[in-house]
Amino acid sequence: MYEICIKDNYRYFTVVSIFYGIVFAFCMYKNLFGWTFLLYAITTVIVINKFLKKANLVHKKETKFIYIGVILCGVSTCLTANMLIQFLNWCCMLVLLISLMINQMNEERNDKILEYINKMIRIPFATIGNIFLPLKNTKEIINSSKKERTVDKEKWKPIILGGGMAIGVLFVVVPLLAGSDIVFNRIIKSAFSWMNFEGFNSLIEMFNTLFGVLITFMAGFLLIYAFFYASCRVNSNKETEKKDKQYKSLTGIVFTSIIASVYLLYSMIQIRYLFLKAGLPEGITYSEYAHAGFWQLVLVVMINVSMVILCSELYEKNKWLNYMITIISLCTYVMMLSAAYRMKLYIDVYHLTFLRLCVLWFIAALAIVMAGVIISIYKKDFQLVNYMIAVSAVSYLIFSFSQPDYWIAKYNVSHIEQLTCADLEYMMCNLSLDAAPIIAEIDPKEVSSDDGDGCIYYYGNAQENSAEIMMKNYFQEVSQRCGKIGFRQANFSKIRAKQIAGSF
């Protein structure tokens, strides 16, 4: 239905896509994460909005919030220098745009998670499959415009042919004439003096730039058109309207009751030995017990969330099944607390890193998602899919805007009793420029060259002032790197780091 609208108005969609391609090339060419990423995000929202209006799709209330989320991803990219966060902002934008298209083109609200995931996976592949559709439509526009014009091409053929023949002969004759007459030779040399080696290199560089810009433009032009068409095609597929088969609830009850009994036993052990710190069996120390098993627990928690969602969707509704799913969900919360507590103990000893902070954030977000899953078990009209997308997007944006590297450095500086050169090196090499303000506050005289295990840290040939030399070299490098930032590449974190480096 909707793809027919696109084909009927292919001129409009092609022109808007060309505009998008131009902006995309300006923003993204050799500059994936500058301030222009925000301009790219805003342009994407404007173009998608234009497409929806042309397809006569009435905006739903969720759409405006998704627009805001997409723009906030652009803002976040302008504020941080963490490349992983910047990449995740792009991924978040893509997920939000796909969910927007699914919500907009489903006339009836549908909370079937498996169907939703199926569409989210199919849309990117359908986009790739229709990537050359814009070129086909553009060709149709050019052909139709050619028919409308009545230009006599025949009169230009003799002129073009004669000029081409003359240029070919001159390539042979001019060098011969230049060799036969000194004055003529000087005139030719002065006329083509710009064609020296450096000028030739500049010319090649210019062509490379133009080619790169053209490729970037084509990527933006093709992708936005194909994405919208693919979204229309996937969401108008009649196969998705088939009723999903639900399995007997008795199977689900037996399955979940066995799992729940094991989880109850595990949860009681966590409460007794980890939280209440009751006496452990002989041969096990509390330190060994508390610091082990974190990653296994995280994996089990993810399996549990998926299992609860699938059981509530695949099996027929039954109150005993609901009770078993609820027990598994509550046990999952105990496991989340256990995993978070173990990570806290681990951080107390080995300090904070980006990965450890990510895991804590992920557990917190998963806990909020799990609350919605429990509500959906007992409330039939609860919009679980929209809830999960909203929670995931909001929690991610909070994490993204918080500048994790800044807080990691701040936490480590304030919680490590004796900073060593190894700690300083970690912050300089493993954290982004977001951490530069905290690093600048460190007094190098208070940083020890002894790593605590009897090993002395040497930076170059220096030992006594290793930290001071490290910090000087770090900020000198920051100053040089950020000093080359162009107009399109600038962002808040890099500008702040450059100012700090200049005053260090």
C-alpha positions, -999 to 999 in steps of 0.1 A, spaced: 0 0 0 26 25 11 52 15 -14 26 23 -42 25 58 -28 63 61 -31 62 49 -67 34 73 -76 54 102 -60 89 91 -69 99 126 -81 91 141 -47 109 113 -28 139 115 -51 143 153 -48 141 151 -10 166 122 -9 190 142 -31 188 171 -5 194 146 23 224 132 4 239 167 1 236 174 38 248 139 46 280 144 25 286 178 42 282 163 77 297 128 73 326 130 48 357 122 68 339 134 98 317 108 115 315 123 149 319 161 148 293 187 157 277 182 123 264 148 135 237 169 152 229 186 119 227 151 103 203 139 131 180 170 126 180 166 88 171 129 92 141 138 114 130 165 89 133 142 59 115 113 76 88 137 87 84 149 50 81 113 38 55 104 64 34 134 54 36 126 17 26 90 25 -5 104 43 5 88 76 -8 106 107 18 111 134 13 90 165 22 104 199 53 81 202 67 95 170 75 129 185 93 113 214 114 92 190 122 124 170 135 140 203 155 108 210 172 109 176 181 146 181 194 139 216 217 112 201 231 140 179 236 163 209 253 136 229 278 130 201 287 168 201 294 166 238 317 136 241 350 124 227 344 88 235 342 70 202 323 40 215 296 63 229 295 81 196 292 49 176 264 37 200 246 70 194 245 61 157 232 26 166 206 41 189 194 64 161 190 35 137 170 15 162 148 44 170 141 52 134 132 15 126 109 14 156 93 47 144 85 32 110 71 1 126 48 21 149 37 45 123 27 19 97 9 -5 121 -27 8 123 -34 -15 152 -11 -16 182 7 -49 183 28 -60 213 39 -93 198 76 -91 205 87 -118 182 69 -102 153 84 -68 162 119 -82 163 113 -99 130 104 -66 114 134 -48 130 157 -74 115 140 -75 81 140 -37 75 178 -33 73 181 -62 49 152 -49 28 170 -15 27 201 -32 13 179 -51 -12 163 -19 -25 195 2 -24 195 9 -62 158 18 -64 165 55 -61 189 53 -92 161 35 -112 136 63 -103 162 90 -110 168 75 -144 130 76 -151 130 113 -141 159 120 -165 143 100 -194 109 118 -189 126 152 -189 144 143 -221 111 135 -238 97 169 -228 127 188 -243 130 191 -281 167 198 -285 183 192 -319 213 171 -309 225 165 -344 239 200 -349 263 195 -319 278 162 -333 301 178 -360 314 204 -335 322 178 -308 338 155 -334 359 182 -349 371 195 -315 381 160 -304 401 153 -336 419 186 -332 429 179 -295 442 145 -306 464 159 -333 477 188 -310 490 162 -285 514 150 -312 521 183 -331 527 208 -302 557 189 -287 573 187 -321 567 225 -327 581 233 -293 612 214 -301 617 233 -333 614 269 -321 628 284 -288 602 313 -286 573 289 -291 588 266 -266 589 293 -239 553 304 -246 541 268 -242 561 263 -210 548 295 -195 512 286 -205 514 252 -188 537 262 -159 510 253 -134 513 216 -144 543 210 -122 547 180 -99 532 197 -68 503 210 -89 497 176 -102 496 161 -67 471 188 -56 450 180 -86 450 143 -77 441 152 -41 412 174 -53 399 146 -75 401 122 -45 382 146 -23 355 151 -50 352 113 -54 350 108 -17 323 135 -13 304 119 -42 305 85 -26 293 99 7 265 118 -11 254 87 -29 254 67 4 230 92 20 208 96 -11 204 59 -16 201 48 20 173 72 31 151 65 1 157 27 3 151 27 41 117 44 38 107 22 9 119 -10 27 100 1 59 68 5 39 72 -28 22 80 -48 53 52 -33 73 26 -38 46 34 -75 42 2 -94 46 21 -124 61 25 -105 93 -12 -105 98 -14 -142 104 -24 -153 139 4 -165 160 1 -201 173 1 -205 210 13 -237 227 -4 -255 256 0 -238 289 7 -271 307 40 -274 288 49 -240 300 39 -247 336 60 -278 338 90 -260 322 88 -229 343 81 -248 376 113 -268 372 134 -237 364 117 -217 393 125 -244 419 162 -243 409 162 -205 410 145 -204 444 173 -225 458 200 -203 442 183 -171 455 181 -184 491 218 -192 489 225 -156 477 205 -141 505 220 -162 532 257 -163 522 262 -131 501 238 -105 516 235 -117 552 271 -130 553 262 -162 571 289 -188 578 302 -203 546 310 -240 542 345 -251 553 373 -243 528 356 -212 512 366 -177 521 341 -148 518 365 -130 495 367 -159 471 329 -164 472 320 -127 466 344 -121 438 335 -150 416 307 -157 392 298 -122 381 298 -128 343 280 -161 346 252 -143 366 249 -116 339 245 -142 312 218 -160 333 200 -128 339 198 -121 301 186 -156 295 159 -152 322 146 -120 307 143 -135 273 128 -167 287 101 -148 307 91 -127 276 89 -158 254 69 -179 279 44 -151 284 40 -147 246 42 -183 233 20 -202 258 -17 -199 264 -26 -176 293 -29 -195 326 -28 -182 362 -3 -209 373 20 -202 344 18 -165 354 28 -174 390 58 -195 378 69 -167 355 66 -142 383 87 -164 406 114 -166 379 113 -128 375 117 -122 412 145 -147 414 161 -128 385 160 -96 406 179 -115 433 205 -125 407 208 -89 394 214 -77 430 240 -105 435 258 -96 402 258 -58 410 270 -65 446 298 -87 433 308 -60 408 309 -34 436 332 -56 456 354 -61 425 355 -23 419 365 -16 455 396 -37 449 405 -32 413 388 3 407 364 15 380 368 9 343 345 17 314 335 -20 309 326 -23 346 305 8 346 287 -3 314 278 -36 330 263 -18 361 243 4 338 231 -26 318 219 -44 349 200 -13 361 183 -9 327 175 -46 326 159 -43 361 135 -16 348 127 -36 317 119 -66 339 94 -46 359 75 -39 327 76 -76 318 60 -85 352 33 -58 347 25 -72 312 19 -107 327 -11 -94 346 -22 -64 325 -32 -75 290 -34 -40 274 1 -30 286 22 -19 257 53 -39 265 72 -33 232 69 5 235 78 3 271 110 -16 264 120 7 236 113 38 258 132 24 288 162 13 267 164 47 248 160 69 279 184 48 300 210 48 272 207 86 266 212 92 303 244 70 302 255 87 270 250 123 283 268 115 316 302 113 300 313 80 317 350 86 312 348 118 332 332 100 362 355 69 359 385 92 363 369 112 391 359 80 410 394 65 407 412 97 417 390 101 448 390 64 458 425 52 451 445 59 483 479 62 465 478 70 428 505 53 408 520 60 374 502 29 362 468 43 373 477 76 355 487 58 324 454 39 323 434 72 325 455 88 298 456 58 274 422 41 280 399 70 287 388 96 261 394 134 263 363 135 285 386 126 314 411 155 307 396 179 333 401 153 361 436 144 349 446 181 349 436 183 386 461 156 396 492 167 414 521 148 398 541 151 431 515 129 448 517 101 421 539 72 431 563 55 407 560 23 428 531 2 416 527 -14 450 543 -47 441 578 -35 444 581 -25 407 593 10 399 577 27 369 601 45 346 590 69 319 618 73 295 650 76 316 632 94 344 619 79 377 615 108 402 594 129 379 578 102 358 542 114 365 551 151 357 567 141 324 537 119 315 512 147 321 532 172 302 535 148 272 498 139 275 486 175 273 511 184 247 497 156 225 461 168 233 471 203 223 486 191 190 457 168 182 429 192 191 447 221 174 441 205 140 403 203 146 385 217 116 351 235 116 331 203 110 351 181 134 347 203 165 328 191 196 325 203 232 348 177 248 377 183 224 374 221 227 374 218 265 405 195 264 423 219 242 417 248 265 429 227 295 460 216 276 468 252 267 466 264 304 483 233 319 
